[in-house]
Amino acid sequence: MKKSIIFLLACLVLASCLPESSPPAEQMVSIGTHRLQIHRQGTGTPVVVIDSGITDQLDKLQALQASVSRVTQVITYNRAGYGQSEAGPLPRDAGREADELKMLLEKASVPGPYVLVGHSLGALNVQVFAARYPDDVAGMVLLDPPPLSFLLGQEYKDLVPMAGAMTAEWQAVADSAAKSDNPEERARSAFFRMIASEHREMFGATARQAAGIPTFADMLFLVMAAGKPNPAFGDAAEAYQEYWIGQSRDLATKSTKGKFMLAEGSAHYLYLDAPDFVTKSIVSVVDEVRAKL
């Protein structure tokens, strides 16, 4: 009996000395109006936070997250209506999504300052985040950010109707699915309602918000562009790609520490077409930030 009591006391003492359990890798976190799905991997600082392109859920970022998580903690998440995340308020512009990401990171107790990584639409969102919360951002990596002068209707105006048709198609799917008696179809409606709004705002409020950022001062800032034209743009594809590359090169000058890199053999999904190149580039920014900590 005495031995049993001693053993029990020893177990209690050992338990009290163990570190607090870390948060689960995947969580649903309430930000007030709705809950968002967040996924953590790796340990260390600075924390890398990745925001995806339109329609892309966090599982598409799985390989990139796993690769970068070998050197630090990496956060991916699903924006409102994506994956298990609940639908959020409209409209879905970059300002709203940046504010929601800020709240998500706070509620999930993810410490900053962060290295933000954004692909496509996500690259617009993280620029707005960095402008609104500069003290929370130590560095930023943009993966093929859409050219703002196109989104604002200033250049390549003949390609804008193609984008408008895509928005209309997604909105039509959302409206149709909303009338279904099937719960799965109604859930599908929420997703398409979110992405239709995101896409609409890309050519409106989101583009204006990103274009209105005059500078990122001396932030570590890496802009990466794809080298391969998108055949969907037809005869204009090659010229449009050169224009996109030029816009990305110009964007890098918004910081005194801005750098531009071209992934020549890659199409729009840089992290899928050139995973090692993208990982090394992100890690290089992490290393620079870490050297200053």
Backbone as a ProteinNet text record, in pm:
[ID]
protein_1_A
[PRIMARY]
MKKSIIFLLACLVLASCLPESSPPAEQMVSIGTHRLQIHRQGTGTPVVVIDSGITDQLDKLQALQASVSRVTQVITYNRAGYGQSEAGPLPRDAGREADELKMLLEKASVPGPYVLVGHSLGALNVQVFAARYPDDVAGMVLLDPPPLSFLLGQEYKDLVPMAGAMTAEWQAVADSAAKSDNPEERARSAFFRMIASEHREMFGATARQAAGIPTFADMLFLVMAAGKPNPAFGDAAEAYQEYWIGQSRDLATKSTKGKFMLAEGSAHYLYLDAPDFVTKSIVSVVDEVRAKL
[TERTIARY]
82.9	0	86.9	190.5	281.3	350.7	393.3	460	365.6	237.5	138.3	119.9	116.2	98.6	218.5	339.1	461.7	463.4	420.8	416.5	318.4	200.5	99.2	150.1	215.1	269.9	377.2	459.1	564.5	503	393.5	325.8	269.2	213	155.5	263.9	376.6	488.1	539.9	554.6	603.1	508.3	378.2	279	285.6	309.2	314.6	437.3	539.6	662.8	661.1	563.7	557.8	513.3	562	519.5	372.3	310.7	170.3	156.3	44	23.8	9.6	66.7	59.4	-78.1	-120.4	-250.9	-256.9	-376.9	-388.4	-348.4	-304	-257.9	-369.2	-491.8	-604.5	-712.5	-762.9	-864.4	-969.9	-1088.4	-1190.2	-1192.8	-1167.2	-1152.6	-1259.2	-1332.5	-1434.9	-1370.8	-1410.9	-1365.8	-1485.3	-1590.5	-1708.7	-1822.5	-1809.4	-1916.9	-1923.4	-1810.1	-1805.5	-1675.9	-1666.4	-1547.2	-1462.4	-1329.9	-1235.8	-1149.1	-1112.5	-1029	-882.6	-800.7	-658.5	-576.3	-463.8	-376.7	-234.9	-174.1	-37.3	55.1	178.9	279.7	417.6	499.8	634.9	641.6	762.5	785.4	888	887.8	988	929.2	1014.3	977.4	1081.5	1045.4	912.6	814.7	688.2	584.8	552.9	548.3	508.1	357.2	287.2	142.4	113.8	45.3	21.3	-126.3	-151	-287	-293.9	-395.1	-402.6	-470.4	-465.6	-535	-683.6	-759.1	-903.6	-939.7	-1035.4	-1088.8	-998.7	-877.1	-780	-791.2	-813.2	-824.5	-687.9	-681	-549.8	-481.4	-557.9	-493.4	-404.9	-433.2	-350.5	-211.9	-203.7	-78.1	-1.4	-52.7	1.7	151.3	192.6	332.5	423	379.6	458.5	468.9	357.6	359.3	454.2	448.1	534.8	681.6	711.6	850.1	906.5	831.9	879.3	878.6	788.3	778	900.2	991.6	1116.1	1203.9	1178.2	1262.7	1188.5	1054.6	979.4	832.9	755	611.3	543.7	452.8	381	230.4	158.5	13.4	-52	-147.2	-236.3	-377.9	-468.4	-606.7	-700.7	-827.1	-928.7	-1007.7	-1011.5	-1091.7	-1239.8	-1321.1	-1464	-1526.7	-1598.2	-1667.8	-1584.2	-1453.5	-1363.5	-1350.8	-1341.4	-1319.6	-1423.8	-1376.9	-1468.3	-1500.9	-1434.8	-1462.8	-1605.5	-1666.7	-1803.9	-1806.9	-1917.7	-1932.8	-1930.8	-1875.1	-1863.9	-1943.2	-1940.4	-2013.4	-1961.2	-2047.5	-2012.7	-1997.1	-1924	-1847.3	-1713.8	-1652	-1526.4	-1408.5	-1382.7	-1268.5	-1145.5	-1029.5	-903	-900.1	-961	-962.8	-1033.6	-1150.4	-1224.5	-1144.4	-1084.8	-1014.8	-884.4	-819.8	-701.1	-738.5	-848.7	-893.9	-932.7	-995.2	-1033.8	-911.5	-809.7	-686.7	-617.9	-615.2	-556.8	-627.1	-760.6	-836.9	-814.8	-808	-784	-651.7	-546	-414.1	-412.9	-484.3	-492.6	-569.3	-685.9	-770.4	-702.1	-620.5	-551.5	-416.7	-385.7	-261.3	-137.1	-134.7	-18.4	62.7	183.9	260.1	322.2	324.1	393.3	526.2	597.6	561.3	577.9	501.6	493.8	571.2	603.7	642.2	518	458.2	336.7	370.9	303.5	320	182.7	169.1	40.4	52.6	-36.2	-38.7	-161	-141.9	-250	-339.4	-468.3	-554.2	-495.5	-438.3	-376.6	-266	-199.2	-92.3	-149	-271.4	-337.8	-378.4	-434.2	-478.1	-362.8	-247.8	-137.7	-75.1	-81.2	-33.5	-118.6	-249.7	-339.6	-318.3	-296.5	-267	-142.2	-35.8	90.7	75.8	-8.4	-30.2	-110.4	-205.5	-289.8	-221.3	-138.7	-77.1	74.1	143.9	287.4	371.8	330.2	407.9	398.8	300.3	281.6	350	417	475.2	625	704.1	850.1	900.5	820.7	861.5	742.9	755.5	644.9	698.2	632.4	666.3	538.5	539.9	423.9	451	361.9	375.3	280.3	335.7	262.3	140.9	162.1	50.3	-13	-145.5	-210.9	-173.5	-154.3	-116.9	-232.3	-205	-310.2	-366.3	-282.8	-334.4	-434	-420.3	-520.3	-648.6	-635	-752.3	-831.5	-760.6	-826.3	-881.3	-866	-920.4	-840.4	-712.7	-628.2	-553	-523.4	-449.4	-512.5	-494.6	-552.2	-702.5	-770.9	-914	-994.5	-941.6	-1013.9	-1021.6	-937.8	-941.7	-1036.1	-1080.3	-1166.2	-1299.7	-1365.9	-1492.6	-1480.9	-1364.8	-1342.9	-1354.7	-1297.6	-1305.9	-1448.5	-1519.1	-1657.3	-1746	-1720.1	-1798.2	-1774.6	-1651.2	-1618.7	-1692.8	-1694.2	-1766.8	-1914.8	-1971.3	-2114.1	-2146.3	-2056.5	-2077.4	-2078.5	-1982.7	-1977.4	-2100.7	-2144.1	-2262.3	-2387.1	-2395.7	-2510.4	-2515.1	-2398.5	-2392.2	-2439	-2394	-2432.4	-2582.6	-2640.6	-2783.5	-2866.8	-2821.4	-2894.4	-2888.8	-2768.8	-2751.8	-2826	-2843	-2911.8	-3057.7	-3114.3	-3256.4	-3277.8	-3169.4	-3178.2	-3227.3	-3294	-3335.2	-3223.1	-3116.5	-3003.2	-2906.9	-2880.7	-2789.6	-2649.9	-2602.1	-2469.1	-2465.6	-2575.6	-2584	-2588.7	-2661.5	-2667.5	-2530.6	-2455.6	-2319.5	-2231.9	-2252.4	-2180.4	-2213.9	-2339	-2382.2	-2302.1	-2276.9	-2202.4	-2061.2	-1996.8	-1860.4	-1857.3	-1950.2	-1950.6	-1991.6	-2074.7	-2109.1	-1986.3	-1903	-1781.1	-1682.9	-1658.5	-1556.6	-1605	-1736.7	-1789.5	-1765.9	-1789	-1766.2	-1617.8	-1531.5	-1386.7	-1340.9	-1389.6	-1346.6	-1399.2	-1523.9	-1582.1	-1500.9	-1465.3	-1392.6	-1246.7	-1191.6	-1056	-1046.8	-1155.1	-1158.1	-1223.8	-1238.7	-1299.9	-1225	-1288.7	-1233	-1096.2	-1079	-950.6	-837.3	-857.5	-754.8	-725.4	-830	-809.4	-733.2	-765.5	-697.1	-548.6	-517.5	-376.3	-302.4	-367.4	-302.9	-280.8	-361.1	-349.9	-237.5	-164.8	-51.9	69.5	117.1	226.8	361.6	382.6	513.9	505.3	601.4	620.3	749.6	792.7	910	1031.4	1089.2	1209.1	1180.8	1056.6	1018.6	1090.3	1132.7	1183.8	1069.6	1091.5	980.3	1028.5	973.9	1013.7	893.3	905	797.9	846.2	771	807.4	701.7	746.8	655.7	677	570.6	577.2	629.2	701.5	757.1	674	586	510.9	377.3	347	218.7	101	-14.6	-138.4	-209.6	-222.6	-284.9	-429.9	-493.1	-633	-648	-538.1	-543.6	-519.8	-512.3	-507.7	-388.7	-414	-306.8	-233	-298.4	-236.5	-151.4	-147.8	-87.4	57.5	140.4	283	306.1	239.6	255.1	200.6	88.1	27.6	118.6	187.2	277.8	397	448.2	558.9	514.3	393	336	322.9	270.1	252.2	388.4	489.3	624.4	675.9	654.4	698.7	628.1	498.5	423.1	474.4	510.5	564.3	700.4	782.2	914.2	897.8	801.4	776.1	724.6	639.8	582.7	691.7	797.4	906.1	974.9	960.3	1025.4	949.9	836	761.2	831.9	935.5	1017.2	1162.6	1234.5	1377	1454.3	1392.8	1454.9	1381	1310.5	1236.1	1325.7	1287.4	1359.4	1257.9	1297.8	1214	1283.5	1204.6	1259.1	1162.8	1218.8	1138.8	1155.7	1044.2	1044.6	1015	1118.4	1103.3	1020.8	1039.1	969.4	836.4	788.2	666.4	548.5	430.7	306.6	258.6	133.4	81	100.6	87.9	103.5	251.5	322.8	467.3	502.9	425.7	462.7	438.2	363.7	346.1	446.3	472.2	561.8	709.2	740.7	880.8	888.9	852.1	841.3	972	1083.3	1211.7	1251.8	1232.1	1264.4	1183.8	1054	966.1	1002.7	1024.3	1059.6	1188.5	1290.9	1419.3	1403.7	1319.6	1299.5	1229.9	1128.5	1059.3	1155.3	1230	1324.3	1431.4	1470.6	1571.5	1519.6	1391.3	1331	1321.2	1281.5	1276.5	1413.7	1516.6	1652.1	1694.8	1658.5	1693	1623.4	1495.9	1419.5	1479.8	1511.3	1563.6	1697.4	1776.4	1905.8	1891.2	1773.1	1750.3	1683.4	1631.6	1558.6	1652.7
-120.1	0	125.9	123.6	238.4	264	153.9	166.8	226.9	189.2	240	390.1	435.1	577.7	656.1	602.5	668.7	677.8	569.2	566.4	671.2	681.2	777	920.2	947.7	1081.1	1115.7	1015.6	1036.8	1071.4	1004.6	1031.6	1173.7	1215.8	1350	1457.6	1433.8	1528.5	1536.3	1419.1	1414.9	1488.6	1467.1	1533.2	1684.1	1731.8	1875.8	1938.8	1859.4	1910.5	1909.3	1837.9	1828.5	1961.8	1996.4	2121.9	2117.2	2235.6	2240.5	2183.5	2114.1	2052.3	2160.7	2135.2	2232	2222.6	2329.1	2326.1	2214.9	2162.8	2060.2	2114.2	2023.3	2065.6	2134.2	2086.7	2144.4	2187.4	2308	2362.9	2439.1	2450.2	2543.5	2655.9	2778	2891.9	2996.3	3037.8	3140.4	3278.6	3359.3	3497.9	3592.1	3536.7	3616.3	3590.1	3632	3614.9	3472.8	3402.6	3267.2	3200.3	3069.9	2994.8	2964.8	2967.1	2938	2818.7	2741.9	2622.9	2662	2624.7	2658	2531.9	2523.4	2405.6	2451.5	2391.9	2424.9	2307.9	2340.4	2236	2294.5	2219.6	2263.6	2347.8	2386.8	2471	2578.4	2683.3	2788.2	2920.3	3021.2	3155.2	3206.1	3300.8	3358	3257.4	3273.7	3186.1	3230.2	3134.2	3159.7	3138	3234.6	3226.6	3233.4	3132.2	3123.2	3146.7	3233.8	3258.5	3213.6	3136.5	3070.1	3154.2	3102.2	3164.8	3134.8	3199.8	3182.9	3038.9	2983.9	2845.6	2741.9	2779.7	2681	2664.1	2539.5	2510.3	2472	2466.3	2448.2	2317.4	2214.7	2088.3	2102	2202.2	2222.7	2273.6	2335.6	2390.4	2290.5	2168.9	2070.3	2044.3	2024.1	1992.5	2111.2	2232	2351.3	2370	2352.1	2366.7	2266.9	2142	2037.9	2070.5	2122.3	2152	2267.1	2376	2492	2463.5	2374.6	2344.1	2270.2	2230.2	2168.6	2272	2401	2504.9	2597.6	2600.9	2687.9	2646.9	2709.3	2680	2745.6	2670.6	2719.9	2707.1	2813.4	2817.3	2824.4	2735.4	2750.2	2757.1	2811.4	2819.7	2824.5	2799.3	2811.9	2939.5	3026.3	3147	3110.3	3207.7	3185.3	3110.2	3001.6	2922.8	2814.9	2815.1	2714	2597.5	2475.1	2358.4	2351.6	2339.7	2335.2	2473.2	2577.2	2712.5	2754.1	2824.1	2868.7	2992.2	3009.1	3126.5	3252.6	3359.7	3485.1	3596.4	3714.2	3829.7	3870.7	3930.8	3984.7	4136.3	4199.5	4140.1	4085.8	3996.2	3931.9	4004.3	4124.6	4198.7	4174.7	4220.7	4193.9	4253.4	4370.1	4431.8	4345.9	4294.9	4207.3	4080.3	4022.2	3895.8	3914.7	4028	4058	4073.9	4143.5	4162.1	4028.4	3941	3810.2	3724.2	3733.1	3657.5	3709.2	3839.3	3899	3844.9	3843.9	3795.6	3646	3570.1	3425.6	3397.3	3466.3	3443.8	3481.5	3587.9	3627.6	3524.6	3483.5	3387.9	3252	3215.4	3086.8	3095.4	3213.2	3235.2	3201.8	3253.2	3238.3	3366.8	3361.8	3484.5	3543.1	3674.3	3743.2	3795.2	3871.3	3908.8	3791.2	3794.4	3681.5	3706.6	3597.5	3603	3561.3	3654.9	3627.3	3577.1	3471	3417.3	3415.1	3479.9	3482.8	3443.4	3355	3315.2	3376	3440.9	3494.4	3588.3	3556.4	3640.5	3655.3	3547.4	3553.4	3656.8	3681.8	3782.3	3923.2	3945.3	4074.5	4088.8	3980.7	3983.7	4014.8	3949.8	3969.1	4108.3	4165.8	4304	4398.6	4379.3	4464	4438.9	4312.1	4279.3	4355.1	4349	4412.8	4563.7	4622.6	4767.4	4806.2	4722.7	4753.3	4721	4615.8	4569.4	4554.2	4663.2	4653	4598.2	4623.6	4574.4	4422.3	4362.3	4217.1	4142.7	4215	4151.6	4179.8	4072.1	4085	4065.9	4001.4	3976.1	3927.5	3934	3895.9	3834	3726.5	3659.5	3650.9	3708.9	3706.6	3611.8	3516.1	3416.9	3451.8	3505.2	3543.6	3630.7	3746.6	3836.5	3891.4	3898.6	3951.3	4097.3	4137.3	4276.5	4372.4	4473.1	4562.7	4650.1	4692.3	4779.3	4704.7	4571.7	4491.2	4482.5	4451.9	4438.7	4568.9	4681.4	4811.7	4856.1	4772	4803.7	4904.4	4920.4	5019.2	4961.5	4831.7	4767	4631.3	4587.2	4461.3	4454.2	4562	4571.3	4464.3	4417.9	4318	4182.2	4160.9	4034.7	4039.6	4159.2	4174.1	4100.8	4102	4028.5	3880.5	3819.9	3679	3660.1	3754	3748	3769.8	3863	3889.4	3767.8	3695.4	3574.5	3467.3	3458.6	3361.1	3393.8	3522	3564.3	3530.6	3561.4	3536.2	3387.6	3306.2	3161.1	3109.8	3154.5	3111.3	3159.3	3281.2	3334.7	3255.7	3215.6	3137.5	3001.3	2937.5	2809.2	2828.5	2937.2	2966	2985.2	3062.5	3091.3	2966.1	2883	2759.4	2660.6	2641.9	2545.3	2588.8	2719	2770.1	2727.2	2697.5	2658.5	2508.2	2432.9	2287.2	2244.9	2130.1	2070.6	1988.6	1967	1886.5	1973.3	1935.9	2015.3	2030	1924.6	1931.8	2034.6	2042.1	2140.6	2282.1	2299.4	2432	2474.1	2375.3	2405.1	2445.7	2380.9	2414.7	2557.4	2594.9	2730.3	2833.5	2807.4	2901.2	2921.2	2812.2	2821.2	2906.6	2879.8	2954.5	3099.9	3125.6	3263.3	3339.7	3271.4	3334	3363.9	3265	3286.6	3383.7	3385.2	3482.9	3624.1	3643.3	3774.9	3810	3714.2	3739.1	3783.2	3711.6	3740.8	3876.3	3905.6	4035.8	4149.1	4130.6	4234.7	4245.5	4138.3	4147.3	4259	4277.1	4378.7	4508.3	4518.4	4636.7	4679.5	4658.5	4707.5	4648.4	4519.2	4455.5	4518.8	4537.2	4598.9	4741.1	4815.8	4954	4958	4865.6	4861.7	4831.6	4733.3	4697.3	4808.2	4865.7	4972	5097.3	5116.3	5234.2	5228.8	5117	5105.1	5171.8	5281.8	5352.9	5284.8	5219.6	5161.5	5055.9	4964.9	4870.3	4903.9	5028.4	5081.6	4991.5	4940.5	4855.9	4710.6	4668.4	4529.9	4432.9	4318	4211.8	4167.8	4179.3	4170.1	4100.1	3982.6	3903.1	3880.6	3919.7	3900.5	3801	3692.9	3587.7	3579.5	3571.1	3565.2	3437.6	3394.1	3277.8	3319.4	3227.9	3258.1	3206.6	3108	3045.3	3114.6	3148.4	3212.6	3118.4	3177.7	3101.3	3090.2	2968.6	2954.1	2998.8	3013.7	3058.3	3198.9	3275.1	3411.3	3419.4	3303.4	3297.7	3368.6	3445.5	3512	3615.5	3663.4	3766.6	3706.7	3572.4	3506.9	3547.6	3546.5	3575.6	3721.2	3810.1	3952.5	3982.8	3919.6	3941.9	3889.9	3779.1	3724.5	3817	3874.3	3969.7	4092.7	4135.2	4248.2	4211.2	4091.3	4044.2	4041.5	3988.9	3982.5	4124	4215.1	4353.1	4418.2	4389.9	4444.9	4389.1	4261.2	4200.2	4260.3	4283.8	4344.7	4485.3	4560.2	4694.7	4690.7	4593.1	4580.2	4561.9	4489.9	4463.3	4592	4698.4	4824.8	4900.8	4847.8	4914.2	4902.7	4820.9	4814	4839.9	4907.9	4930.1	4799.3	4695.7	4563.6	4463.5	4517.5	4431.6	4358.9	4233.7	4153.2	4090.8	4077.7	4011.2	3884.3	3776.8	3650.6	3593.1	3537.2	3478.2	3326.7	3256.3	3110.3	3080	3073.8	3070.5	2952.5	2835	2717	2691	2785.7	2764.5	2840.6	2781	2851.7	2916.1	2953.8	3034.6	2969.7	2837.4	2769.3	2741	2845.3	2834.1	2725.9	2717.4	2623.5	2478.2	2455.2	2320	2290.8	2390.8	2372	2380.9	2463.8	2482.8	2479.3	2366	2360.6	2389	2336.5	2359	2506.6	2567.7	2708.2	2796.6	2766.7	2845.3	2823.5	2697.3	2667.9	2739.2	2728.4	2792.8	2944.4	3000.8	3145.4	3189.3	3114.7	3145.9	3129.9	3021.1	2995.1	3103.6	3156.8	3263.2	3386.4	3417.2	3529.6	3497.4	3374.7	3332.4	3348.1	3305.3	3314.1	3459.9	3547.6	3688.9	3749.8	3714.2	3764.6	3710.2	3582.7	3516.3	3577.9	3619.5	3678.6	3811.3	3872.8	4000.7	3986.2	3865.3	3843.8	3841.3
0	0	0	87.7	96	-37	-103.7	-234.1	-336.9	-331	-425.8	-409.9	-281.4	-254.6	-305.5	-281.4	-327.7	-480	-545.9	-692.3	-745.5	-679.4	-721.6	-706.6	-592.1	-568.9	-672.4	-705.4	-805.8	-941.3	-976	-1103.7	-1106.1	-990.6	-984.2	-997.9	-931.7	-940.5	-1083.5	-1147.8	-1285.8	-1378.5	-1358.1	-1443.8	-1429.1	-1305.1	-1282.6	-1346.4	-1373.2	-1433.5	-1584.7	-1642.7	-1788.3	-1848	-1968.3	-2030.6	-2066	-2073.8	-2113.2	-2253.4	-2275.3	-2406.1	-2512.1	-2628.8	-2737.6	-2803	-2873.5	-2938.9	-3042.6	-3069.4	-3173.1	-3308.9	-3395.7	-3528.2	-3606.1	-3587.9	-3661.4	-3564.2	-3584	-3495.2	-3573.9	-3513.2	-3558.6	-3456.6	-3501.8	-3410.5	-3441.6	-3338.8	-3357.2	-3361.2	-3460.3	-3465.7	-3445.6	-3385.3	-3355	-3450.3	-3574.1	-3671.8	-3727.6	-3727.5	-3781	-3734.9	-3761	-3722	-3845.5	-3824.2	-3931.8	-3895.2	-3996	-3980	-3995.7	-3897.5	-3899.2	-3881.2	-3951.2	-3940.5	-3910	-3806	-3765.4	-3794	-3826.9	-3845.3	-3817.6	-3745.3	-3714.9	-3588.4	-3552.3	-3435.6	-3469.1	-3389.7	-3407.3	-3451.2	-3449.8	-3493.4	-3592.7	-3679.1	-3694.1	-3755.6	-3720.9	-3776.3	-3919	-4009.4	-4148.2	-4159.3	-4214.2	-4233	-4382.6	-4434.5	-4579.3	-4610.9	-4708.4	-4756.8	-4902.7	-4935.5	-5065.4	-5172.5	-5295.3	-5406.3	-5402.2	-5488.4	-5490	-5527.2	-5458	-5466.1	-5399.9	-5359.8	-5310.3	-5159.1	-5116.3	-4974.7	-4918	-4785.9	-4722	-4758.9	-4797.9	-4834	-4957.9	-5042.4	-5161.5	-5122.1	-5003.1	-4953.3	-4867.1	-4856.8	-4763.1	-4784.3	-4908.8	-4935.6	-4904	-4939.4	-4908.6	-4757.5	-4688.1	-4542.9	-4478.8	-4522.7	-4465.9	-4490.3	-4608.2	-4643.9	-4558.8	-4548.8	-4472.3	-4322.8	-4278.1	-4134.7	-4080.8	-4169.1	-4120.8	-4050.1	-4077.2	-4017.3	-3921.5	-3929.5	-3839	-3838.5	-3751	-3748.1	-3868.4	-3929.9	-4047.9	-4024	-4053.5	-4038.7	-4175.9	-4200.4	-4314.6	-4258.2	-4335.5	-4287.3	-4406.2	-4379.6	-4482.9	-4458.5	-4560.4	-4548.8	-4535.8	-4502.8	-4481.6	-4599	-4566.6	-4667.8	-4732.1	-4707.9	-4764.1	-4665.7	-4718.6	-4632.5	-4522.6	-4397.5	-4284	-4229	-4278.9	-4230.5	-4266.1	-4173.5	-4195.1	-4284.8	-4355.6	-4441.5	-4356.1	-4412.1	-4338.6	-4404.1	-4342.7	-4396.6	-4534.3	-4611.6	-4743	-4732	-4823.8	-4933.7	-4884.4	-4964.5	-4925.2	-4989.6	-4945.3	-4998.3	-4912.1	-4958.6	-4890.5	-4750.5	-4733.4	-4601.9	-4500	-4537.1	-4445.4	-4417	-4521.6	-4501.6	-4423.6	-4440.5	-4360.6	-4213.7	-4186.9	-4049.3	-3985.6	-4064.6	-4011.3	-3982.6	-4068	-4043	-3916.8	-3899	-3778.4	-3653.4	-3656.3	-3542.3	-3520.1	-3628.8	-3618.8	-3548.7	-3589.8	-3530.5	-3382.1	-3347.9	-3207.1	-3126	-3176.3	-3103.1	-3091.1	-3189.7	-3187.5	-3115.4	-3059.6	-2984.5	-3067.9	-3189.4	-3276.7	-3267.7	-3213.7	-3190	-3316.8	-3324.2	-3432.5	-3382.4	-3463.7	-3601.5	-3697.2	-3805.9	-3897.9	-4026.3	-4093.6	-4234.3	-4312	-4383.3	-4458.7	-4598.4	-4640.2	-4775.1	-4840.2	-4953.7	-5021.6	-5166.9	-5210.9	-5351.9	-5419.2	-5532.7	-5614	-5532	-5515.3	-5431.9	-5291.9	-5238.2	-5106.5	-5099.6	-5212.9	-5217.8	-5202.5	-5248.5	-5227.7	-5081.6	-5025.6	-4886.1	-4790.9	-4812.3	-4716.8	-4731.9	-4852.5	-4866.6	-4782.1	-4786.6	-4708.5	-4559.8	-4521.4	-4381.4	-4336.5	-4417	-4380.4	-4369	-4453.6	-4448.1	-4324	-4285.2	-4169.7	-4036.8	-4038.2	-3913	-3930.6	-3963.6	-3994.1	-3879.1	-3755.3	-3640.8	-3626	-3693	-3684.1	-3797.9	-3886.7	-4005.6	-4011.5	-4013.9	-4022.2	-4164.6	-4248.2	-4385.4	-4466	-4598.1	-4683.9	-4813	-4856	-4982.1	-5065.3	-5183.5	-5272	-5387.4	-5406.1	-5512.4	-5626.5	-5733.1	-5853.4	-5823	-5759.5	-5728.5	-5855.5	-5863.2	-5984.1	-6006.6	-6132.2	-6162.1	-6133.7	-6052.6	-6006.7	-6117.4	-6211	-6317.2	-6406.8	-6414.9	-6486.5	-6404.2	-6274.8	-6188.9	-6182	-6194	-6188.2	-6324.2	-6425.8	-6557.5	-6635.7	-6600.9	-6667.4	-6786.1	-6783	-6891.2	-6922.4	-7046.3	-7094.1	-7064.2	-7098.7	-7071.5	-7144.2	-7257.7	-7336.3	-7266	-7162.3	-7088.6	-6968.2	-6933.4	-6815.5	-6830	-6947.7	-6958.9	-6925.7	-6951.7	-6917.5	-6765.8	-6691.5	-6545.7	-6498.7	-6562.3	-6525.3	-6547.5	-6655.9	-6684.2	-6578.4	-6529.5	-6425.6	-6295.5	-6259.1	-6139.5	-6152.4	-6268	-6290.9	-6283.5	-6336	-6332.4	-6188.6	-6107.3	-5967.1	-5890.4	-5919	-5850.6	-5890.4	-6016.9	-6063.8	-5994.5	-5977.4	-5906.1	-5761.6	-5697.8	-5559.7	-5548.4	-5639	-5634.4	-5658	-5750.8	-5781.2	-5665.5	-5610.4	-5501.4	-5375.6	-5355.9	-5236.4	-5232.9	-5349.8	-5358.1	-5337.6	-5323.8	-5312.8	-5174.1	-5169.3	-5041.5	-4980.3	-5057.5	-5011.9	-4930.2	-4803	-4718.1	-4778.2	-4847.3	-4908.5	-5021.2	-5096.1	-5203.3	-5146.6	-5036	-4974.3	-4920	-4867.5	-4821.6	-4939.8	-5051.9	-5174.5	-5217.7	-5196.1	-5229.3	-5151.4	-5022	-4938.4	-4991.8	-5032.7	-5086	-5212	-5305.1	-5430.7	-5409.6	-5308.3	-5276	-5227.3	-5147.2	-5097.1	-5210.2	-5296.6	-5401.1	-5508.6	-5532.6	-5628.9	-5576.3	-5447.4	-5388.1	-5388.3	-5353.1	-5354.9	-5494.8	-5595.8	-5732.4	-5778.6	-5743.2	-5778.2	-5714.8	-5586.8	-5514.6	-5558.8	-5616.3	-5672	-5773.6	-5849.6	-5954.5	-5904.4	-5772.9	-5714	-5589.3	-5473.7	-5347	-5315.8	-5340	-5309.3	-5388.8	-5518.1	-5602.7	-5556.6	-5521	-5475.7	-5343.2	-5253.9	-5124.2	-5142	-5225.1	-5247.4	-5321.2	-5421.7	-5499.7	-5415.9	-5313.9	-5230	-5128.3	-5123.3	-5029.9	-5094.3	-5040.3	-5105.9	-5090.2	-4975.3	-4948.1	-4838.7	-4841.3	-4730.8	-4656	-4672.4	-4601.1	-4623.1	-4512.6	-4525	-4487.1	-4506.5	-4477.1	-4571.4	-4519.4	-4606.2	-4696.9	-4826.6	-4921.5	-5047.6	-5075	-5190.8	-5280.8	-5406.1	-5503.5	-5608.1	-5624.8	-5720.2	-5830.2	-5953.8	-6067.9	-6147.4	-6213.7	-6301.8	-6438.9	-6502.6	-6633.8	-6749.5	-6724.7	-6833.3	-6857.2	-6980.1	-7011.9	-6985.9	-6960	-6940.6	-7075.9	-7131.4	-7263.9	-7268.2	-7151.9	-7148.3	-7205	-7209.2	-7260.3	-7410.8	-7475.8	-7621.5	-7683	-7788.5	-7862.2	-7777.4	-7672.4	-7588	-7475.9	-7468.1	-7351.7	-7326.7	-7429.8	-7409.1	-7370.7	-7438.8	-7407.4	-7268.1	-7236.1	-7104.1	-6994.6	-7018.6	-6917.3	-6894.8	-7001.2	-6987.2	-6907.4	-6934.8	-6859.3	-6711.1	-6681.6	-6543.2	-6471.4	-6540.2	-6481.4	-6450.6	-6544.1	-6523.1	-6405.2	-6391.6	-6278.8	-6144.8	-6144.7	-6022.9	-5987.8	-6090	-6067.8	-6007.9	-6060.6	-6009.1	-5865.1	-5836.3	-5702.1	-5597.8	-5633.2	-5538.3	-5492.9	-5569.1	-5533	-5424.3	-5378.7	-5270.9	-5136.4	-5128.7	-5008	-5045.7	-4956.6	-4982	-4977.1	-4918.6	-4913.6	-5002.7	-5101.1	-5191.4	-5290.1	-5321.5	-5420.8	-5515.6	-5640.1	-5739.9	-5786.5	-5801.8	-5852.5	-5955.9	-6061.5	-6168.8	-6169.6	-6161.7	-6175.2	-6322	-6401.8	-6547.7	-6598.5	-6538.8	-6589.3	-6524	-6444.2	-6367.6	-6425.5	-6410.7	-6438.7	-6307.5	-6301.7	-6190.9	-6053.7	-6045.6	-5916.6	-5890.7	-5852.9	-5831.2	-5731.1	-5622.6	-5517.1	-5556.2	-5664.2	-5716.7	-5829.3	-5912.8	-6027.6	-5989.9	-5890.6	-5848.7	-5695.8	-5635	-5488.6	-5414.8	-5465.2	-5396.6	-5403.5	-5518.3	-5538.3	-5442.5	-5431.5	-5344.1	-5198.1	-5159.5	-5020.2	-4980.5	-5063.3	-5032.2	-5021.6	-5104.9	-5102.9	-4973.7	-4932.2	-4806.7	-4688.6	-4688.4	-4578.7	-4572.7	-4687.6	-4687.3	-4613.9	-4629.5	-4558.5	-4409.5	-4376.5	-4236.3	-4171.5	-4241.2	-4187.1	-4163.8	-4258.1	-4242.2	-4121.5	-4104.5	-3990.1	-3860.7	-3861.3	-3741.7	-3698.4	-3793.1	-3762.7	-3687.4	-3700.3	-3633.9	-3497.2	-3468.5	-3342.9	-3225
[MASK]
+++++++++++++++++++++++++++++++++++++++++++++++++++++++++++++++++++++++++++++++++++++++++++++++++++++++++++++++++++++++++++++++++++++++++++++++++++++++++++++++++++++++++++++++++++++++++++++++++++++++++++++++++++++++++++++++++++++++++++++++++++++++++++++++++++++++++++++++++++++++++++++++++++++

